[in-house]
């Protein structure tokens, strides 16, 4: 799954606009990237 596919899945599942879905995905990845850049632990449970 690429970023666009993730945005579209979020749009369809959450019933929100594509623009809002794109913002959510970008914030999520930016937050993870910032944490990793600071050598912080990133954990996604339940996958």
C-alpha distance matrix in Angstrom:
0.0 3.8 6.8 8.1 5.9 6.6 10.0 10.6 9.8 12.2 14.6 14.9 15.3 17.6 19.3 19.4 19.3 16.4 18.5 18.8 15.1 14.6 17.5 16.2 12.9 15.1 17.7 15.5 14.3 17.8 19.4 17.5 18.3 21.9 22.4 21.2 23.5 26.3 25.7 25.0 23.2 19.8 19.2 16.7 18.6 17.9 14.6
3.8 0.0 3.8 5.6 5.3 6.3 8.8 10.1 10.6 12.4 14.3 15.5 16.4 18.1 19.5 18.9 18.2 14.9 16.4 17.2 13.8 12.3 15.3 14.8 11.2 12.6 15.7 14.2 12.4 15.6 17.8 16.3 16.5 20.0 21.1 20.0 21.8 24.8 24.6 24.3 23.0 19.7 19.8 17.8 20.2 20.1 17.0
6.8 3.8 0.0 3.8 5.4 5.1 6.2 8.7 9.8 10.6 12.3 14.3 15.3 16.2 17.6 16.3 15.4 12.1 13.0 13.8 10.6 8.7 11.5 11.3 7.8 9.0 12.4 11.3 9.8 12.7 15.1 14.3 14.6 17.8 19.3 18.7 20.3 23.2 23.6 23.0 22.1 18.7 19.2 17.3 20.1 20.4 17.8
8.1 5.6 3.8 0.0 3.8 5.4 5.0 6.2 8.6 9.9 10.5 12.3 14.2 15.2 15.9 14.6 13.2 9.7 11.3 12.7 9.8 8.2 11.7 12.1 9.4 10.8 14.3 13.8 12.9 15.5 18.0 17.7 18.0 21.0 22.6 22.4 23.8 26.7 27.2 26.6 25.7 22.2 22.6 20.4 22.9 22.7 20.2
5.9 5.3 5.4 3.8 0.0 3.8 5.4 5.1 6.1 8.6 9.7 10.5 12.1 14.0 14.9 14.6 13.9 10.9 13.4 14.2 10.8 10.4 13.9 13.4 10.7 13.1 16.1 14.9 14.4 17.5 19.5 18.7 19.6 22.7 23.8 23.5 25.4 28.1 28.2 27.3 25.9 22.3 22.0 19.3 21.3 20.6 17.9
6.6 6.3 5.1 5.4 3.8 0.0 3.8 5.4 5.1 6.1 8.5 9.9 10.4 11.8 13.5 13.0 13.1 10.5 12.5 12.4 8.6 8.7 11.7 10.3 7.6 10.6 13.1 11.5 11.6 14.9 16.3 15.7 17.1 20.0 20.8 20.8 23.0 25.4 25.5 24.3 22.8 19.1 18.7 16.0 18.1 17.7 15.3
10.0 8.8 6.2 5.0 5.4 3.8 0.0 3.8 5.5 5.2 6.1 8.7 10.0 10.4 11.4 10.2 9.6 6.8 8.7 8.9 5.4 5.5 8.9 8.4 6.6 9.3 11.9 11.4 11.9 14.6 16.3 16.6 17.8 20.3 21.6 22.1 23.8 26.2 26.8 25.5 24.5 20.9 20.8 18.3 20.5 20.3 18.4
10.6 10.1 8.7 6.2 5.1 5.4 3.8 0.0 3.8 5.4 4.9 6.1 8.5 9.9 10.1 9.8 9.2 6.7 10.0 10.6 7.4 8.5 11.9 11.5 10.3 13.0 15.6 15.0 15.6 18.4 20.1 20.1 21.5 24.1 25.2 25.6 27.5 29.9 30.4 29.0 27.7 24.0 23.6 20.7 22.5 21.7 19.7
9.8 10.6 9.8 8.6 6.1 5.1 5.5 3.8 0.0 3.8 5.4 5.2 6.0 8.3 9.6 10.3 11.1 9.6 12.6 12.2 8.7 10.6 13.5 12.0 10.7 14.1 16.1 14.7 15.7 18.9 19.9 19.6 21.5 24.1 24.7 25.1 27.4 29.6 29.7 28.0 26.3 22.5 21.6 18.3 19.7 18.4 16.6
12.2 12.4 10.6 9.9 8.6 6.1 5.2 5.4 3.8 0.0 3.8 5.5 5.2 5.7 7.7 7.7 9.1 8.3 10.7 9.3 6.0 8.7 10.8 8.8 8.5 12.1 13.4 12.3 14.1 16.9 17.6 17.9 20.0 22.2 22.8 23.7 26.0 27.8 28.2 26.3 24.8 21.1 20.3 17.2 18.6 17.8 16.6
14.6 14.3 12.3 10.5 9.7 8.5 6.1 4.9 5.4 3.8 0.0 3.8 5.7 5.5 5.4 5.1 5.9 5.6 8.7 8.0 5.6 8.6 11.0 10.1 10.5 13.5 15.1 14.8 16.6 18.9 20.0 20.7 22.6 24.6 25.6 26.7 28.6 30.5 31.3 29.4 28.2 24.5 23.9 20.9 22.4 21.5 20.4
14.9 15.5 14.3 12.3 10.5 9.9 8.7 6.1 5.2 5.5 3.8 0.0 3.8 5.7 5.3 7.2 8.7 8.8 12.3 11.6 9.3 12.2 14.7 13.5 13.6 16.9 18.4 17.7 19.4 22.1 23.0 23.3 25.4 27.6 28.3 29.2 31.4 33.3 33.7 31.7 30.1 26.4 25.3 22.0 22.9 21.5 20.3
15.3 16.4 15.3 14.2 12.1 10.4 10.0 8.5 6.0 5.2 5.7 3.8 0.0 3.8 5.7 8.2 10.8 11.3 14.3 12.7 10.2 13.4 15.3 13.2 13.5 17.2 18.0 16.8 18.9 21.7 22.0 22.2 24.7 26.8 27.0 28.0 30.5 32.1 32.3 30.0 28.2 24.4 23.0 19.5 20.0 18.4 17.7
17.6 18.1 16.2 15.2 14.0 11.8 10.4 9.9 8.3 5.7 5.5 5.7 3.8 0.0 3.8 5.5 8.9 10.4 12.6 10.3 8.6 12.3 13.4 11.3 12.6 16.0 16.3 15.6 18.2 20.5 20.6 21.4 24.0 25.6 25.9 27.4 29.8 31.1 31.7 29.2 27.7 24.1 22.9 19.7 20.5 19.3 19.1
19.3 19.5 17.6 15.9 14.9 13.5 11.4 10.1 9.6 7.7 5.4 5.3 5.7 3.8 0.0 3.8 6.9 9.2 11.7 10.1 9.3 12.9 14.2 13.0 14.6 17.6 18.2 18.1 20.6 22.7 23.1 24.2 26.5 28.1 28.8 30.3 32.4 33.9 34.7 32.4 31.0 27.4 26.5 23.3 24.2 23.1 22.6
19.4 18.9 16.3 14.6 14.6 13.0 10.2 9.8 10.3 7.7 5.1 7.2 8.2 5.5 3.8 0.0 3.8 6.6 8.3 6.4 6.6 10.1 11.0 10.4 12.5 15.0 15.6 16.1 18.6 20.2 20.9 22.4 24.4 25.8 26.9 28.6 30.3 31.8 32.9 30.8 29.9 26.4 25.9 23.2 24.5 24.0 23.5
19.3 18.2 15.4 13.2 13.9 13.1 9.6 9.2 11.1 9.1 5.9 8.7 10.8 8.9 6.9 3.8 0.0 3.8 5.3 5.2 6.1 8.6 9.9 10.7 12.4 14.2 15.5 16.6 18.5 19.9 21.2 22.8 24.3 25.7 27.3 28.8 30.2 32.0 33.4 31.6 31.0 27.5 27.5 24.9 26.7 26.4 25.5
16.4 14.9 12.1 9.7 10.9 10.5 6.8 6.7 9.6 8.3 5.6 8.8 11.3 10.4 9.2 6.6 3.8 0.0 3.8 5.5 5.0 6.1 8.6 9.9 10.4 12.1 14.2 15.2 16.4 18.0 19.8 21.1 22.2 24.0 25.8 26.9 28.1 30.3 31.6 30.2 29.6 26.1 26.3 23.9 26.0 25.7 24.4
18.5 16.4 13.0 11.3 13.4 12.5 8.7 10.0 12.6 10.7 8.7 12.3 14.3 12.6 11.7 8.3 5.3 3.8 0.0 3.8 5.4 5.1 6.3 8.8 10.0 10.6 12.4 14.3 15.5 16.3 18.3 20.1 20.9 22.3 24.4 25.8 26.6 28.6 30.4 29.0 28.9 25.7 26.4 24.4 26.8 27.1 25.9
18.8 17.2 13.8 12.7 14.2 12.4 8.9 10.6 12.2 9.3 8.0 11.6 12.7 10.3 10.1 6.4 5.2 5.5 3.8 0.0 3.8 5.4 5.1 6.3 8.7 9.9 10.6 12.4 14.4 15.2 16.5 18.5 19.9 21.0 22.7 24.5 25.6 27.2 28.9 27.2 26.9 23.7 24.2 22.1 24.3 24.7 24.0
15.1 13.8 10.6 9.8 10.8 8.6 5.4 7.4 8.7 6.0 5.6 9.3 10.2 8.6 9.3 6.6 6.1 5.0 5.4 3.8 0.0 3.8 5.4 5.2 6.2 8.6 10.0 10.6 12.4 14.1 15.4 16.8 18.3 20.0 21.4 22.7 24.3 26.1 27.3 25.6 25.0 21.5 21.7 19.4 21.6 21.7 20.7
14.6 12.3 8.7 8.2 10.4 8.7 5.5 8.5 10.6 8.7 8.6 12.2 13.4 12.3 12.9 10.1 8.6 6.1 5.1 5.4 3.8 0.0 3.8 5.5 5.2 6.1 8.5 9.8 10.7 12.0 14.1 15.4 16.2 18.0 20.0 21.0 22.1 24.3 25.7 24.5 24.2 21.0 21.7 19.8 22.5 23.1 21.7
17.5 15.3 11.5 11.7 13.9 11.7 8.9 11.9 13.5 10.8 11.0 14.7 15.3 13.4 14.2 11.0 9.9 8.6 6.3 5.1 5.4 3.8 0.0 3.8 5.5 5.1 6.1 8.5 10.0 10.3 12.0 14.2 15.1 16.1 18.2 19.9 20.7 22.5 24.3 22.9 23.0 20.0 21.1 19.6 22.4 23.4 22.5
16.2 14.8 11.3 12.1 13.4 10.3 8.4 11.5 12.0 8.8 10.1 13.5 13.2 11.3 13.0 10.4 10.7 9.9 8.8 6.3 5.2 5.5 3.8 0.0 3.8 5.5 5.2 6.1 8.7 9.9 10.6 12.4 14.2 15.4 16.7 18.4 19.9 21.4 22.8 21.0 20.6 17.4 18.0 16.3 18.9 19.8 19.2
12.9 11.2 7.8 9.4 10.7 7.6 6.6 10.3 10.7 8.5 10.5 13.6 13.5 12.6 14.6 12.5 12.4 10.4 10.0 8.7 6.2 5.2 5.5 3.8 0.0 3.8 5.5 5.1 6.3 8.5 9.9 10.7 12.2 14.2 15.5 16.6 18.2 20.2 21.3 19.8 19.2 15.8 16.5 14.8 17.7 18.6 17.3
15.1 12.6 9.0 10.8 13.1 10.6 9.3 13.0 14.1 12.1 13.5 16.9 17.2 16.0 17.6 15.0 14.2 12.1 10.6 9.9 8.6 6.1 5.1 5.5 3.8 0.0 3.8 5.4 5.2 5.9 8.4 9.9 10.3 12.0 14.1 15.2 16.1 18.3 19.9 18.8 19.0 16.1 17.6 16.6 19.9 21.3 20.1
17.7 15.7 12.4 14.3 16.1 13.1 11.9 15.6 16.1 13.4 15.1 18.4 18.0 16.3 18.2 15.6 15.5 14.2 12.4 10.6 10.0 8.5 6.1 5.2 5.5 3.8 0.0 3.8 5.6 5.1 6.0 8.6 9.8 10.4 12.2 14.2 15.1 16.6 18.4 16.9 17.2 14.5 16.2 15.5 18.7 20.5 19.9
15.5 14.2 11.3 13.8 14.9 11.5 11.4 15.0 14.7 12.3 14.8 17.7 16.8 15.6 18.1 16.1 16.6 15.2 14.3 12.4 10.6 9.8 8.5 6.1 5.1 5.4 3.8 0.0 3.8 5.5 5.3 6.3 8.7 10.1 10.8 12.4 14.3 15.8 16.8 15.0 14.6 11.5 12.7 11.8 15.0 16.9 16.2
14.3 12.4 9.8 12.9 14.4 11.6 11.9 15.6 15.7 14.1 16.6 19.4 18.9 18.2 20.6 18.6 18.5 16.4 15.5 14.4 12.4 10.7 10.0 8.7 6.3 5.2 5.6 3.8 0.0 3.8 5.4 5.1 6.0 8.5 9.9 10.5 12.0 14.3 15.2 14.2 14.1 11.1 12.9 12.5 16.1 18.1 16.8
17.8 15.6 12.7 15.5 17.5 14.9 14.6 18.4 18.9 16.9 18.9 22.1 21.7 20.5 22.7 20.2 19.9 18.0 16.3 15.2 14.1 12.0 10.3 9.9 8.5 5.9 5.1 5.5 3.8 0.0 3.8 5.5 5.1 6.1 8.6 9.9 10.4 12.4 14.3 13.5 14.4 12.2 14.8 15.1 18.7 21.1 20.1
19.4 17.8 15.1 18.0 19.5 16.3 16.3 20.1 19.9 17.6 20.0 23.0 22.0 20.6 23.1 20.9 21.2 19.8 18.3 16.5 15.4 14.1 12.0 10.6 9.9 8.4 6.0 5.3 5.4 3.8 0.0 3.8 5.5 5.2 6.2 8.7 9.9 10.9 12.6 11.0 11.7 9.7 12.3 12.9 16.4 19.1 18.8
17.5 16.3 14.3 17.7 18.7 15.7 16.6 20.1 19.6 17.9 20.7 23.3 22.2 21.4 24.2 22.4 22.8 21.1 20.1 18.5 16.8 15.4 14.2 12.4 10.7 9.9 8.6 6.3 5.1 5.5 3.8 0.0 3.8 5.5 5.2 6.2 8.6 10.0 10.6 9.1 9.2 6.8 9.5 10.5 14.1 17.0 16.2
18.3 16.5 14.6 18.0 19.6 17.1 17.8 21.5 21.5 20.0 22.6 25.4 24.7 24.0 26.5 24.4 24.3 22.2 20.9 19.9 18.3 16.2 15.1 14.2 12.2 10.3 9.8 8.7 6.0 5.1 5.5 3.8 0.0 3.8 5.4 5.1 6.1 8.7 9.8 9.8 10.8 9.3 12.4 13.7 17.5 20.3 19.1
21.9 20.0 17.8 21.0 22.7 20.0 20.3 24.1 24.1 22.2 24.6 27.6 26.8 25.6 28.1 25.8 25.7 24.0 22.3 21.0 20.0 18.0 16.1 15.4 14.2 12.0 10.4 10.1 8.5 6.1 5.2 5.5 3.8 0.0 3.8 5.5 5.1 6.4 8.8 8.6 10.7 10.2 13.7 15.5 19.0 22.1 21.6
22.4 21.1 19.3 22.6 23.8 20.8 21.6 25.2 24.7 22.8 25.6 28.3 27.0 25.9 28.8 26.9 27.3 25.8 24.4 22.7 21.4 20.0 18.2 16.7 15.5 14.1 12.2 10.8 9.9 8.6 6.2 5.2 5.4 3.8 0.0 3.8 5.4 5.2 6.4 5.1 7.0 7.0 10.7 13.1 16.4 19.8 19.6
21.2 20.0 18.7 22.4 23.5 20.8 22.1 25.6 25.1 23.7 26.7 29.2 28.0 27.4 30.3 28.6 28.8 26.9 25.8 24.5 22.7 21.0 19.9 18.4 16.6 15.2 14.2 12.4 10.5 9.9 8.7 6.2 5.1 5.5 3.8 0.0 3.8 5.3 4.9 5.4 6.8 7.0 10.7 13.3 16.7 19.9 19.2
23.5 21.8 20.3 23.8 25.4 23.0 23.8 27.5 27.4 26.0 28.6 31.4 30.5 29.8 32.4 30.3 30.2 28.1 26.6 25.6 24.3 22.1 20.7 19.9 18.2 16.1 15.1 14.3 12.0 10.4 9.9 8.6 6.1 5.1 5.4 3.8 0.0 3.8 5.4 7.4 10.0 10.7 14.5 17.0 20.4 23.7 22.9
26.3 24.8 23.2 26.7 28.1 25.4 26.2 29.9 29.6 27.8 30.5 33.3 32.1 31.1 33.9 31.8 32.0 30.3 28.6 27.2 26.1 24.3 22.5 21.4 20.2 18.3 16.6 15.8 14.3 12.4 10.9 10.0 8.7 6.4 5.2 5.3 3.8 0.0 3.8 5.4 8.9 10.7 14.4 17.4 20.5 24.0 23.8
25.7 24.6 23.6 27.2 28.2 25.5 26.8 30.4 29.7 28.2 31.3 33.7 32.3 31.7 34.7 32.9 33.4 31.6 30.4 28.9 27.3 25.7 24.3 22.8 21.3 19.9 18.4 16.8 15.2 14.3 12.6 10.6 9.8 8.8 6.4 4.9 5.4 3.8 0.0 3.8 6.6 9.1 12.5 15.9 18.7 22.2 21.9
25.0 24.3 23.0 26.6 27.3 24.3 25.5 29.0 28.0 26.3 29.4 31.7 30.0 29.2 32.4 30.8 31.6 30.2 29.0 27.2 25.6 24.5 22.9 21.0 19.8 18.8 16.9 15.0 14.2 13.5 11.0 9.1 9.8 8.6 5.1 5.4 7.4 5.4 3.8 0.0 3.8 6.5 9.8 13.2 15.9 19.6 19.7
23.2 23.0 22.1 25.7 25.9 22.8 24.5 27.7 26.3 24.8 28.2 30.1 28.2 27.7 31.0 29.9 31.0 29.6 28.9 26.9 25.0 24.2 23.0 20.6 19.2 19.0 17.2 14.6 14.1 14.4 11.7 9.2 10.8 10.7 7.0 6.8 10.0 8.9 6.6 3.8 0.0 3.8 6.4 10.1 12.5 16.1 16.4
19.8 19.7 18.7 22.2 22.3 19.1 20.9 24.0 22.5 21.1 24.5 26.4 24.4 24.1 27.4 26.4 27.5 26.1 25.7 23.7 21.5 21.0 20.0 17.4 15.8 16.1 14.5 11.5 11.1 12.2 9.7 6.8 9.3 10.2 7.0 7.0 10.7 10.7 9.1 6.5 3.8 0.0 3.8 6.8 9.9 13.4 13.3
19.2 19.8 19.2 22.6 22.0 18.7 20.8 23.6 21.6 20.3 23.9 25.3 23.0 22.9 26.5 25.9 27.5 26.3 26.4 24.2 21.7 21.7 21.1 18.0 16.5 17.6 16.2 12.7 12.9 14.8 12.3 9.5 12.4 13.7 10.7 10.7 14.5 14.4 12.5 9.8 6.4 3.8 0.0 3.8 6.2 9.8 10.2
16.7 17.8 17.3 20.4 19.3 16.0 18.3 20.7 18.3 17.2 20.9 22.0 19.5 19.7 23.3 23.2 24.9 23.9 24.4 22.1 19.4 19.8 19.6 16.3 14.8 16.6 15.5 11.8 12.5 15.1 12.9 10.5 13.7 15.5 13.1 13.3 17.0 17.4 15.9 13.2 10.1 6.8 3.8 0.0 3.8 6.7 6.9
18.6 20.2 20.1 22.9 21.3 18.1 20.5 22.5 19.7 18.6 22.4 22.9 20.0 20.5 24.2 24.5 26.7 26.0 26.8 24.3 21.6 22.5 22.4 18.9 17.7 19.9 18.7 15.0 16.1 18.7 16.4 14.1 17.5 19.0 16.4 16.7 20.4 20.5 18.7 15.9 12.5 9.9 6.2 3.8 0.0 3.8 5.7
17.9 20.1 20.4 22.7 20.6 17.7 20.3 21.7 18.4 17.8 21.5 21.5 18.4 19.3 23.1 24.0 26.4 25.7 27.1 24.7 21.7 23.1 23.4 19.8 18.6 21.3 20.5 16.9 18.1 21.1 19.1 17.0 20.3 22.1 19.8 19.9 23.7 24.0 22.2 19.6 16.1 13.4 9.8 6.7 3.8 0.0 3.8
14.6 17.0 17.8 20.2 17.9 15.3 18.4 19.7 16.6 16.6 20.4 20.3 17.7 19.1 22.6 23.5 25.5 24.4 25.9 24.0 20.7 21.7 22.5 19.2 17.3 20.1 19.9 16.2 16.8 20.1 18.8 16.2 19.1 21.6 19.6 19.2 22.9 23.8 21.9 19.7 16.4 13.3 10.2 6.9 5.7 3.8 0.0
